[in-house]
Amino acid sequence: MTLPKISIVIPVLNAESVLEKCLKSISVQDYPKNKIEIIIADGGSTDKTLEIGKKYKAKIVNNPLKTAESGKAVAIKKAAGNLVALIDSDNILPHKSWLKKMIQPFQDKTIIASEPIKYTYRKKDPYLTRYFASLGMNDPICLFIGNYDRVSDLTGKWTNLNFKEEDKGGYLKITLDHEPIPTIGANGFIIRNSALKQAKIGDYLFDIDVLLSLIKKKGQVNIAKVKIGIIHTFVEDNPSKFFKKQLRRIRDMSFHKSKKSREIDWEGSYLTKIIWFQIQCLLVFPIIYQTLRGLLKTKDKAWLFHPIACYSTWIIYLYGWIRGKIKPAEADRANWKQ
């Protein structure tokens, strides 16, 4: 197999605390260096982010709208690779053969994208990194609505949505042909550049919307869930960072819903399941049961954060949803640190 050129897109904003580890893991890949292009979309960093990027010979592009989604939209328009990898600054590629394993499915011409099937769990990581890796998602509400895209220790599945899948050995070939689709498209997502050019991408690139726009255009798309992981440090061991990211997420979702700029309608697709999530929080026992199950299955006390994750998400999302109905606005990125 002739190795294709890969453009690795990384949106950043004051990411010095995580970017070095991300770029180092890319630099040691068993992949020809002349076939890796790193594009950093910077939202106005004032720390050492750009210095670190230049150290690893990354191409720097300006992201005036500051968000990760706008950064991806800016960067992919500069991508020269046959494949485009969307890797966040808080991602670490877990081994040197990661890129080679991730591109193997593209030998099948019908597959347009690939993504790791799990988050890599490491005992040495901070407790919140371990918790979210074991949970298999970064937002606990996804567990209740069934829309997630990494293996969860609670369910043993990579998603609770039903789609045709074929086991191809090193990966699962998934046919996406109806809505809603799993939250595919971030933290190590690789897609053909030719497919990106067919998707509707304006000032923002929303990961899941890329695939949805292609499904609406073609009727179905095939993607691969590769049987490897990716390390996602996410909030490391900082609960307040998790709370801030949850508020940012719901505020941005409300803002773009008001602008009708999204392919997906989260409220419309999952309203009954969102209500079910709230009922289970009120009942308390289901949350305690999940926590105990996670503790017993993993023997990791990091699962004690599960109730905090669930109840803080409930309160923050309710507040953000109400605020979004009154005065929708993107979350302020001033003084933001990744």
PyMOL commands that set and color helices and strands:
alter all, ss='L'
color gray80, all
select helices_A, chain A and resi 16-27+33-35+49-55+68-76+98-107+127-135+141-145+193-198+207-218+239-259+266-283+285-298+301-326
alter helices_A, ss='H'
color red, helices_A
select strands_A, chain A and resi 6-12+36-42+59-62+83-86+91-92+111-119+164-167+171-176+189-192+221-232
alter strands_A, ss='S'
color yellow, strands_A
deselect
rebuild
show_as cartoon
